[in-house]
Amino acid sequence: MSHLKLINQSIRSVLLCGALLTGSFVWFSPETVQGQQVITENLDQLRAEAAKGNPEADFQLGFLASMGRLPGESPAKAYEYLRRSADTGHQEASFLLGTLYLSGAHGQQASPEAAKRYLERVAAQGHSRAQDKLGQYYLSHASNPGEAAQWFQKAANQGLASAENNLGLLYAEGKGVSQDPVRAAELISRAADKGEVGAKHNLATLYQTGRGVAKNPERAAQLFEEAAARGYQRSQYSLGVLHLQGEFGQPNPVEGLKWLMLASAGPDNPVREQARTNLLQVAQTSPNTLVHDAAEAARQWAIRYEMNAPYQVGQN
């Protein structure tokens, strides 16, 4: 069997585990069924209230539609419900609608300016998640890291972990703020302690490189694995490369290939393609038995960790 075919079979095996464990094949527990019945029973009441102009009902319907949980209606319908609610001043509707516009979800084209309009409304009122999203808008769509830093700081002052992580990255890179690796490490560490998965990965990178903190490969490995256990592809990819390079001791090709296989099965396209490229390069010079062992280790890991949300292996 060729290495390419063996690798593709290994990735399909991991993807199948992900499908079985994350809902591509749905197994309803009594609680899930009961919860769905409650939602369904309330829909008529929600729609009746929405018809009367109730902004909370519109928000609830928009939220359900955005999650694909509004029977008979497209997720794109979320925009209509949320606009009606947001235009009355409903904070959560404005935040969710701004978030959808920023990413262009559910087949709708992204509209950064519309996102900015709705997010600014509630960010100015102190809504921390809207402040964080507005910071992302200024960083990614307006090329204004200074303004982004100000909004991240406002949200970080309220203890929002994602904003602390985002602000920490700006300090690490010197974008919009004076470069300060120590301050960056403090902010990212604070976010990681709150469970922010991206912050765990970023803090692991700081420990791996010794930027803003004393270099500590063991701590880096622990943090990468904590993030990887949540299905975070970048950490899976990093673990693969670092194990192959022997950064945690002797080179460990089985562990390295295992992590590259897992990173190759995730939803982040750039990471997935880079992982697959590295995976094929290494596997071409490795014995088939070693690749088989790595594939089995990846499969067992997928079963053990159940592709934990929000970054789930195999959710494409």
C-alpha positions as CSV (number, residue, x, y, z in Angstrom):
1,M,0.0,0.0,0.0
2,S,1.4,3.5,-0.9
3,H,2.1,5.9,1.9
4,L,-0.4,8.4,0.4
5,K,-3.2,5.8,0.5
6,L,-2.3,4.8,4.0
7,I,-2.3,8.4,5.2
8,N,-5.7,9.1,3.5
9,Q,-7.2,6.0,5.1
10,S,-5.8,7.1,8.5
11,I,-7.3,10.6,8.1
12,R,-10.7,9.1,7.1
13,S,-10.5,6.9,10.2
14,V,-10.1,9.9,12.4
15,L,-12.8,11.8,10.5
16,L,-15.2,8.9,11.1
17,C,-14.4,8.9,14.8
18,G,-15.2,12.6,14.8
19,A,-18.5,12.1,13.0
20,L,-19.6,9.4,15.4
21,L,-18.7,11.4,18.4
22,T,-19.7,14.9,17.5
23,G,-23.1,14.6,15.9
24,S,-22.7,14.0,12.2
25,F,-24.4,10.8,13.2
26,V,-26.9,11.9,15.9
27,W,-27.6,9.9,19.0
28,F,-30.3,11.5,21.1
29,S,-30.2,11.2,24.8
30,P,-33.6,11.6,26.7
31,E,-32.4,15.0,27.9
32,T,-31.6,16.2,24.3
33,V,-35.0,14.9,23.0
34,Q,-36.8,16.6,25.9
35,G,-34.9,19.9,25.3
36,Q,-35.8,19.8,21.6
37,Q,-39.4,19.2,22.4
38,V,-39.5,22.1,24.8
39,I,-38.0,24.4,22.1
40,T,-40.5,23.1,19.5
41,E,-43.4,23.6,21.8
42,N,-42.3,27.2,22.5
43,L,-41.9,28.1,18.8
44,D,-45.5,29.0,18.2
45,Q,-45.5,31.2,21.3
46,L,-42.2,32.9,20.2
47,R,-43.5,33.5,16.7
48,A,-46.8,34.9,18.1
49,E,-44.8,37.3,20.3
50,A,-42.5,38.2,17.5
51,A,-45.5,39.1,15.3
52,K,-46.5,41.6,18.0
53,G,-43.1,43.2,17.8
54,N,-41.5,41.6,20.9
55,P,-37.7,42.1,20.4
56,E,-36.8,39.4,22.8
57,A,-38.9,36.9,20.8
58,D,-37.2,38.1,17.6
59,F,-33.8,37.6,19.3
60,Q,-34.7,34.1,20.5
61,L,-35.9,33.1,17.0
62,G,-32.8,34.6,15.4
63,F,-30.5,32.8,17.8
64,L,-32.3,29.5,17.1
65,A,-32.1,30.1,13.4
66,S,-28.4,30.9,13.5
67,M,-27.9,27.6,15.2
68,G,-29.9,25.7,12.6
69,R,-32.5,24.8,15.2
70,L,-35.6,26.5,13.7
71,P,-37.5,23.8,11.9
72,G,-38.6,24.7,8.4
73,E,-36.5,27.9,8.2
74,S,-33.0,28.5,6.8
75,P,-30.3,29.6,9.1
76,A,-30.0,32.7,6.9
77,K,-33.4,33.7,8.4
78,A,-31.5,34.6,11.5
79,Y,-30.5,38.0,9.9
80,E,-34.1,39.1,9.5
81,Y,-35.1,38.2,13.1
82,L,-32.0,39.7,14.6
83,R,-32.2,42.9,12.6
84,R,-35.7,43.5,13.9
85,S,-34.6,42.9,17.4
86,A,-31.3,44.8,17.1
87,D,-33.1,47.8,15.6
88,T,-35.1,48.2,18.8
89,G,-31.8,48.4,20.8
90,H,-31.6,44.8,22.0
91,Q,-28.0,44.3,23.1
92,E,-27.5,40.6,22.5
93,A,-29.3,40.7,19.1
94,S,-27.0,43.6,18.1
95,F,-23.9,41.6,19.2
96,L,-25.0,38.4,17.4
97,L,-26.0,40.2,14.3
98,G,-22.7,42.1,14.2
99,T,-20.8,38.8,14.7
100,L,-22.7,37.2,11.8
101,Y,-22.0,40.2,9.5
102,L,-18.3,40.1,10.4
103,S,-17.9,36.5,9.3
104,G,-20.5,36.3,6.6
105,A,-22.2,33.2,8.1
106,H,-24.9,31.0,6.6
107,G,-24.2,31.7,3.0
108,Q,-24.4,35.5,3.4
109,Q,-21.7,37.7,2.2
110,A,-19.6,39.3,5.0
111,S,-20.4,43.0,5.6
112,P,-17.7,44.5,7.8
113,E,-19.3,47.9,7.8
114,A,-22.7,46.5,8.9
115,A,-20.9,44.5,11.6
116,K,-19.2,47.7,12.8
117,R,-22.5,49.6,13.0
118,Y,-24.2,47.0,15.1
119,L,-21.2,46.2,17.3
120,E,-20.5,49.9,18.0
121,R,-24.0,50.4,19.4
122,V,-23.5,47.9,22.2
123,A,-19.7,48.2,22.6
124,A,-20.3,51.8,23.6
125,Q,-22.7,50.6,26.2
126,G,-20.0,48.4,27.8
127,H,-20.8,45.0,26.2
128,S,-17.5,43.3,26.6
129,R,-17.9,40.7,23.8
130,A,-19.0,43.4,21.4
131,Q,-15.9,45.4,22.4
132,D,-13.7,42.4,21.7
133,K,-15.4,41.8,18.3
134,L,-15.1,45.5,17.4
135,G,-11.4,45.2,18.2
136,Q,-11.2,42.3,15.7
137,Y,-13.0,44.4,13.1
138,Y,-10.4,47.2,13.5
139,L,-7.5,44.8,13.4
140,S,-8.6,42.6,10.5
141,H,-10.9,44.8,8.4
142,A,-9.8,48.4,9.1
143,S,-6.1,47.9,9.4
144,N,-6.1,50.0,12.6
145,P,-4.3,48.1,15.4
146,G,-4.3,51.2,17.6
147,E,-8.1,51.4,17.6
148,A,-8.2,47.6,18.0
149,A,-6.0,47.8,21.1
150,Q,-8.3,50.3,22.7
151,W,-11.3,48.1,22.3
152,F,-9.5,45.0,23.4
153,Q,-8.3,46.9,26.5
154,K,-11.9,48.0,27.4
155,A,-13.0,44.3,27.2
156,A,-9.9,43.1,29.0
157,N,-10.6,45.6,31.8
158,Q,-13.9,43.6,32.3
159,G,-12.0,40.4,32.5
160,L,-12.9,38.9,29.1
161,A,-10.4,36.2,28.4
162,S,-10.5,36.4,24.6
163,A,-9.8,40.1,24.7
164,E,-6.9,39.6,27.1
165,N,-5.5,37.1,24.7
166,N,-6.0,39.4,21.7
167,L,-4.5,42.4,23.5
168,G,-1.5,40.2,24.6
169,L,-0.8,39.3,21.0
170,L,-0.7,43.0,20.1
171,Y,1.9,43.6,22.8
172,A,3.9,40.6,21.7
173,E,4.0,41.9,18.1
174,G,4.1,45.6,18.9
175,K,1.0,46.3,16.8
176,G,-1.0,49.4,17.9
177,V,1.0,49.4,21.2
178,S,4.6,49.5,22.2
179,Q,6.1,46.0,22.0
180,D,6.3,44.5,25.5
181,P,6.9,40.7,25.7
182,V,6.5,40.6,29.5
183,R,3.1,42.4,29.3
184,A,2.1,40.1,26.5
185,A,2.9,37.1,28.6
186,E,1.0,38.4,31.6
187,L,-2.2,39.1,29.5
188,I,-2.0,35.8,27.6
189,S,-1.4,33.9,30.8
190,R,-4.4,35.5,32.5
191,A,-6.6,34.4,29.6
192,A,-5.1,30.9,29.6
193,D,-5.8,30.5,33.3
194,K,-9.5,31.2,32.4
195,G,-9.5,28.4,29.9
196,E,-9.2,30.4,26.7
197,V,-8.0,27.7,24.3
198,G,-6.2,30.0,21.9
199,A,-4.4,31.6,24.8
200,K,-3.2,28.2,26.0
201,H,-1.6,27.7,22.6
202,N,-0.1,31.2,22.5
203,L,1.3,30.8,26.0
204,A,2.8,27.5,25.0
205,T,4.5,29.2,22.1
206,L,5.9,31.8,24.5
207,Y,7.3,29.1,26.8
208,Q,8.7,27.3,23.8
209,T,10.5,30.3,22.5
210,G,11.3,32.1,25.8
211,R,9.6,35.3,24.8
212,G,8.4,37.3,27.9
213,V,8.9,34.2,30.1
214,A,11.7,31.9,30.9
215,K,12.0,29.2,28.3
216,N,10.3,26.0,29.5
217,P,9.7,23.2,27.0
218,E,8.0,21.0,29.6
219,R,5.4,23.7,30.4
220,A,5.0,24.4,26.7
221,A,4.3,20.8,26.0
222,Q,1.7,20.7,28.8
223,L,-0.1,23.8,27.4
224,F,0.0,22.5,23.8
225,E,-1.5,19.2,25.0
226,E,-4.2,21.0,27.0
227,A,-5.2,23.0,23.9
228,A,-4.9,19.9,21.7
229,A,-7.2,18.0,24.0
230,R,-9.8,20.7,23.1
231,G,-9.3,19.9,19.4
232,Y,-7.2,23.1,18.8
233,Q,-5.6,22.4,15.4
234,R,-2.6,24.7,15.8
235,S,-1.6,23.0,19.0
236,Q,-2.0,19.6,17.4
237,Y,0.2,20.7,14.5
238,S,2.8,22.3,16.8
239,L,3.0,19.1,18.9
240,G,3.5,17.1,15.7
241,V,6.4,19.2,14.5
242,L,8.0,19.5,17.9
243,H,7.8,15.7,18.6
244,L,9.4,15.0,15.2
245,Q,12.2,17.5,16.0
246,G,12.8,16.1,19.4
247,E,12.0,19.3,21.2
248,F,10.6,17.3,24.2
249,G,13.6,14.9,24.4
250,Q,14.3,12.3,21.7
251,P,12.5,12.6,18.4
252,N,9.2,10.6,18.6
253,P,8.0,9.9,15.1
254,V,4.8,8.0,16.2
255,E,3.7,10.9,18.4
256,G,4.7,13.4,15.7
257,L,2.7,11.6,13.0
258,K,-0.2,11.1,15.3
259,W,-0.5,14.8,16.0
260,L,-0.1,15.7,12.3
261,M,-2.8,13.2,11.4
262,L,-5.2,14.9,13.9
263,A,-4.3,18.3,12.7
264,S,-4.9,17.1,9.1
265,A,-8.5,16.2,10.0
266,G,-9.7,19.5,11.4
267,P,-11.6,22.5,10.0
268,D,-8.9,25.1,9.8
269,N,-7.9,24.9,6.1
270,P,-4.4,26.5,6.2
271,V,-3.4,24.4,9.2
272,R,-4.9,21.3,7.7
273,E,-3.0,21.7,4.4
274,Q,0.3,22.4,6.1
275,A,-0.2,19.4,8.4
276,R,-0.9,17.1,5.4
277,T,2.1,18.4,3.5
278,N,4.4,17.7,6.5
279,L,2.7,14.4,7.1
280,L,3.3,13.1,3.6
281,Q,6.9,14.2,3.6
282,V,7.7,12.4,6.9
283,A,5.6,9.3,6.1
284,Q,7.4,8.8,2.8
285,T,10.6,8.0,4.6
286,S,8.9,6.0,7.5
287,P,8.1,2.3,7.7
288,N,4.5,1.4,7.1
289,T,4.3,-0.2,10.6
290,L,5.3,3.2,12.1
291,V,2.6,5.0,10.1
292,H,0.0,2.3,11.2
293,D,1.0,2.8,14.9
294,A,0.6,6.5,14.5
295,A,-2.8,6.1,12.9
296,E,-4.0,3.8,15.7
297,A,-2.7,6.3,18.3
298,A,-4.6,9.1,16.5
299,R,-7.8,7.0,16.4
300,Q,-7.5,6.2,20.1
301,W,-6.9,9.8,21.0
302,A,-10.0,10.9,19.0
303,I,-12.1,8.4,20.9
304,R,-10.7,9.3,24.3
305,Y,-11.2,13.1,23.9
306,E,-14.4,12.9,21.9
307,M,-13.3,15.8,19.6
308,N,-14.3,18.3,22.3
309,A,-16.0,21.6,21.2
310,P,-15.4,24.3,20.1
311,Y,-12.5,23.1,17.9
312,Q,-13.6,19.6,16.8
313,V,-11.6,17.2,14.8
314,G,-13.5,16.3,11.6
315,Q,-16.0,19.1,11.6
316,N,-15.6,20.4,8.1
